[in-house]
Amino acid sequence: MKYFEETGHIWRTLVPKFGQASTVQGELLCADEKLRDETTRNGNINWDGGHERLPRMSGG
């Protein structure tokens, strides 16, 4: 459980619910999550030029 708790703490500390993170680490977590989401939900079928910029999803 320690890993899960630490991960949750890092995510809550570095990633805001909306808008841009105030740290590079937070933005990297957001980018990673966006890529993971696209892969698991859509099999990267929606990959396009927008993913190269990694825009934030409205939900954070």
C-alpha positions as CSV (number, residue, x, y, z in Angstrom):
1,M,0.0,0.0,0.0
2,K,2.9,2.3,0.5
3,Y,3.5,2.8,-3.2
4,F,-0.2,3.6,-3.8
5,E,-0.2,6.1,-1.0
6,E,3.0,7.8,-2.2
7,T,1.7,7.9,-5.7
8,G,-1.5,9.5,-4.6
9,H,0.3,12.1,-2.5
10,I,2.6,13.0,-5.4
11,W,-0.3,13.3,-7.8
12,R,-2.4,15.4,-5.4
13,T,0.6,17.7,-4.6
14,L,1.8,18.3,-8.2
15,V,-1.2,18.1,-10.4
16,P,-4.0,20.7,-10.2
17,K,-7.6,19.6,-11.0
18,F,-7.7,22.2,-13.8
19,G,-5.1,24.2,-15.7
20,Q,-1.4,23.9,-15.9
21,A,0.8,22.5,-13.2
22,S,3.2,24.8,-11.5
23,T,6.1,22.4,-11.8
24,V,7.7,20.5,-14.7
25,Q,7.2,17.3,-12.7
26,G,3.4,18.0,-12.5
27,E,3.2,18.7,-16.3
28,L,5.1,15.5,-17.0
29,L,2.6,13.5,-14.9
30,C,-0.2,15.1,-16.8
31,A,1.4,14.3,-20.2
32,D,2.0,10.7,-19.2
33,E,-1.6,10.3,-18.0
34,K,-2.9,11.8,-21.3
35,L,-0.8,9.3,-23.3
36,R,-1.9,6.4,-21.1
37,D,-5.5,7.3,-21.4
38,E,-5.4,7.6,-25.2
39,T,-3.6,4.2,-25.4
40,T,-5.9,2.3,-23.0
41,R,-9.2,3.8,-24.0
42,N,-8.6,4.2,-27.8
43,G,-5.6,2.2,-28.8
44,N,-4.0,5.4,-30.1
45,I,-6.5,5.7,-32.9
46,N,-6.9,9.4,-32.2
47,W,-3.2,10.2,-32.3
48,D,-2.6,13.3,-34.3
49,G,-0.7,16.6,-34.3
50,G,-2.5,17.6,-31.1
51,H,-0.9,14.8,-29.1
52,E,2.5,16.2,-30.0
53,R,1.6,19.3,-28.1
54,L,-0.1,17.2,-25.3
55,P,-3.1,19.6,-24.6
56,R,-4.7,19.1,-21.2
57,M,-8.1,17.4,-21.0
58,S,-10.8,19.5,-19.3
59,G,-11.0,17.2,-16.4
60,G,-7.4,17.5,-15.4
